[in-house]
Amino acid sequence: TIGRRSETDLRLTGADISRVHAEIAAENGGYVIRDKQSRFGTYVNGDRTSEKVLAHGDQIRLGQAGDTEIVFFVDGEAPSVERSAISAATELRQMAALLEGLRALGSGRVLDEVLALVLDSAIDVTGAERGFIMLANREKKLEFKLARARGKVTLSGRTFETSRKIPETVFATGQQTIVEDLLDGDFAAQHTGTVALGIRHVLCTPLRLVRYVERVEQKVAEELIGVLYLDSRERGALRSASAQSALETLSAEAALAIENARLYREALDKAKFEQELKVAAAIQQSLLPPPNRDGAFFSTSAASIACRAVGGDFFDYADLPTDQFGFIVGDVARHVQRRSDLSQ
């Protein structure tokens, strides 16, 4: 049997493929193909047929789109050398995409750029159509970060509506999940928007950050920082062992690149905050009078030295109308200040 269902002997995907589209049966020393009342028909050598005896070299097309074609061979006469060449070419393309992605990740510093590089590389390696990344926040809850499609097109969160069940399950278990057909089982009800777009196949893998240790006796620390989600109308190479191996390597390097980009952004934020504190301290000092003051009968010196960048203490001098001299010392009751207050 041939069709879209996972129970068929030859499982194919595509908008024109029915769940059980056709069957090939051995009869009277030959082989017969029968259409199983498919919606878009079965074609042999370009002619639509409901039943036909197959001959060596016949070309079978399922549906009208022509996305999937099968060449029928008898007695192992299929060109194995050609198939091997195609397989090798596919693996080389995947390896080239992987190396290009790893090279780009090594130079990425801005988090959004790194996320885009990861998604573009993953789509190239697996042949998926779309993908998104969710990262864990401080409360270990997944947050949607970025979605991309083939051709390095950025998608909005609304464009990429899908159930959170698969990503959250992968994040909770740390295990990669592959859904061969969203129409099977309970997935269809949970992914109505995705299924409506013709999406059938899903691959979701964890982003695992490995922290290396200095000594052998120390345990290698692993931390899940998010998930990488990919889907497609066609299965493509989602089930390919070479693609999954390449994706595993990419995911490990991606987790490290994402963490480095996070640390780089935190360092920039910290440097910006420290610069803001320096400006606030300069403004605070400018509001105070000169430290030294001499009068007819006195000489004073004062300073306000903050424990950190800014403080809550202040002083001022006051010349009284009675030829007397006074000074003011104050202390803010509560020292809690918001960052937005420091520059006001």
Secondary structure, 3 states (H helix, E strand, C coil): CEECCCCCCEECCCCCCCCCCEEEEEECCEEEEEECCCCCCEEECCEEECEEEECCCCEEEECCCCCCEEECCCCCCCCHHHHHHHHHHHHHHHHHHHHHHHHHHCCCCCHHHHHHHHHHHHHHHHCCCEEEEEEECCCCCEEEEEEEECCCEEECCCCCCCCCHHHHHHHHHCCCEEECCCCCCCHHHHCHHHHHCCCCEEEEEEEEEEECCCCCCCCCEEEEEEEEEEEECCCCCCCCHHHHHHHHHHHHHHHHHHHHHHHHHHHHHHHHHHHHHHHHHHHHHHCCCCCEEECCCCEEECCCCCCCCCCCEEEEEEECCCCCEEEEEEECCCCCCCHHHHCC
